[in-house]
Amino acid sequence: MSARRKSRRLPPLSGVLVLVMASTGLVVVDLTIVAVGLPLISADIGDGASAESVVVTYMVAMGALTQVVGSLSDRWGRRPLFLAGIAVFTLSSLAATVAPDLLWLDAARVVQGAGAAAIMVNAIPLLSDRYSGEERDLAIGAWGSFATAAGLLAPVFGGVLAEAFGWRAVFAVNLPLGVAAWALAVRVLPRSPGTAGTAEASEAPGSPGSRGTGRTDWLGSLLLMLGLGTATLLMLRSGDTPWSGRDTAVLLTACAALTAFLAVQLKVPAPTLDLRMFGSPAFSGAMLAVLLSRVLTIGGSIHLVLYFSDGLGMSPTGAGLLMTPIFLAQIVMGMVGSKLIGDRPPGLVIGAGYGLKAVGLAALALLITPDTPWWALVVPLLAWGAGGGIAGAPVMAVAVRVTAPERVGMVAGTVSTLASLGAGVGTAALGSVFALSGGDGAQAVTDGTRTVLAVSAALAVVAVITAVTLVGPRRVPARVPAGEGGEPAPAGK
């Protein structure tokens, strides 16, 4: 049995894995597919107003609710929140499909973002409940790879739908998929309540437990939603817009709400975010790696596409195709990274992934000029994507492995929240770095992109140091094969 497990490359297929991949695929697709239809939305119901709010409202709602919903799933159970998330997402998609004006559509997108948060943050907990040991790490890797593929295909799929059937089809496509996902969830999800709601919290060494499981931290939840919502809204503002008094008020509100949230978490018996989790160096290292990865990946990719279009003069289709090596390499190597941490120290695997990512970014920074042939960039792009794949899945697996089972929903919420914040910070901060180049034309775009890529490579090196230093072998429990030792074998499918 041991040899068979060692040679495994994919997790055993189950209804839960299919459900989680399909449902989170819907959420990821909806992050980008709508952007393709924005011109059509503006022309139809925008009435001269910008339709960008359709994207912003979804991201703000999702970013503000992920941590809260993740913690609630630990207390109330995965099944009811996941079912509610699918139902809310599907019904709000129907509301968006029939929206008569932009205000209606924005309101529907807020509700859709709430449903998306409930779906997304329950993905890792559901996989963690269903699988254990090596199979759990592989399942998380498969889920992450599928989500990446869905994000890659979304703009192409959205363009076809919008062009053939109009912008409403972008939302209508969620209806049959949502109904099918809900029916599958009813069939395959166990009816048992959440871990934290039925058992005493474990206090295993290095695994922070629960301070109380029967209460809900409503005050902390409201403060966190306010703080993250305003912070996300601020990061999504246009960099071309001058700073205003309104922006200052939003910033102060976000800082005050988040500060008050942290103060509340230190006092309440059942916190929304148990700050003791960060007392584990491995957990803190994994979370910092998530944040840094999103900063450099999102910020770097945005400006690389800009270089392809304005620096090399490529069409939007050509620029999108040239980004494909990043995503394809990340999909393939995500499964490899999940497999590697079974036999090697997780910190070294994660560090090696970010190291390869740093090499790819640095090579791009050195290679690009206004005259660089596109084919010369393929190998560095593959290195960038492969490094991200190797590091990505193990980071999530480590975060789950060093945390008590009753905190997996909270962990998933923390990962999603930090990923969203990292994306926003990366867009804003690296956008400022890009702007320092000044000027217009292909050379200015090239110079700005080279600076962004160099900074991104430096951040990847920081992620390497973080992983190797904090995610050490003595700080991460050894993975136990499913059904053996300390982890229970999953029951049924």
C-alpha positions, 0 to 999 in steps of 0.5 A: 500500500505504501508504494502505491500511495507514493506513486499517486499523482492525482487524488481519488475522484469523489463527488466532493472534489467535483463539486468543489472544483465546479463551484469555485470555477464559477466564482473564479470565472465571474471575477473576469468574465464580466469585464469582457461585457463591460462595453456592452453593459455601458452601451445598454444600461449605463446611460453614460455612466461607467460600468466598472462598478459591476466588477468593483461591487463584486470584488468588494463584497467578496473581499469583505465577507471571506474571513467572516464566512470562513469562520462561520463555517467552522461554527455552523457547518460546511454544508448549510453555508455552502448550499446557501452560497450556491443558492445566493450566487445562482439567484443573484445571477438571475437578478443580474440577467434581468437587470433593467438598469445599472443600479439594479445590476450593481446591487445584484453583484453585491449579493453575488459577491456574498454568495461567492465568498461562501462558496470560495472559503468552503473549498479547502475545508470541504476538501480537508474534511473529505481527504487526509494525508497525501490525498488531501494535499493532492486534492488541494493542488488539483483544486488550485490548478483547476481554478487557475485554468478557469481563470485563464479560459474565462475571458475567451469564454466570456467574449464568445458569449457576449458577442453571440448572445449579448452581455446578459448571457454572461450572467445567464450561463450561471443559472443551469450550472448553479442549479446543477451544483446545488443538486450535487451538493445536496447529494454528496455533502455530509450532513454533519455539523462543523467541527467546531460546533460539535467537539471540544477544540483540540489544543495540539502543539502548534495547532491553535485551538478554539477559545469557544465554539458556541458563540458568534463574534458579530461585532468583530464580523461587522468591523472586519466587513467594514474595514476590508470593504472600505480597504478593497474599495480604496485599492480598486480606485483608478490610479489616474484619479487625483487623491481626494478628501473622500479617499482620505475618509475611506482610508481613515475608516478602513484603518479605524475599523481594522484596528478596532477589529484586532482589539476585539479579537483579543477579548472575545471568547470565540473570535472571527480570526484567532490571532493565536494562529499567527503564533505558529511560525509556519502558519505566519510564513505561509500567510506572508507567502500568500500575500507576497505571491499575489502582490508580485503576480497580479501587479507584475502580470498587469504591466507585462500585458501592457508591455506586450500591447504598448511596448511590442505593439501586439493585439489584445489577442496576441498579448493574451496568448503570450501570457498562456505559458505562465498559466499552463506551467502553473496548472501542471506544476501545481500538482507536482508541488503537492506531490513534492511536499510528501517526501521533502521539507515543505519550506524547501519546496515552497522556497524552490518554487518562489526561487524559480519564479524570481529567476523568471521575473529577473530574466524578463526584466533583463530581456525585454526591450521595444524590439525583443522577439516574443519567442525569446520571452517564452522560457522566462514566462514558463519559469514564472508560471512553474515556480508559482505552481510549485509553491502555490498548492504547498502553501495552502497545504501547510496552512491547513496542516499546522492548524487544528481541524476546527479552524480550517474554515477560518484558515481558508478565509484568511488565505482568501482575504490575504490573496485579495488584499495582495492583489489590490496592494500589488495593483496599486503599489506596482502601478506607482512603481511603473509610473515613476518611469514617466513619459510616453511611448514604447521605451517608457512602457518598457522601462516601467515594466522592467522596473516592476518586474525587477521589484517583483523578482525581489519580492519573490526572493523575500518569499523564498527567505520567508518560506525557508526560515519560517516553514521549517521541517520542525515547524510542520507536522509530517504528513500522515497517509490517509487512513493511517496514524493521527488522521482519520480516513475519510468515510464514503465519498 
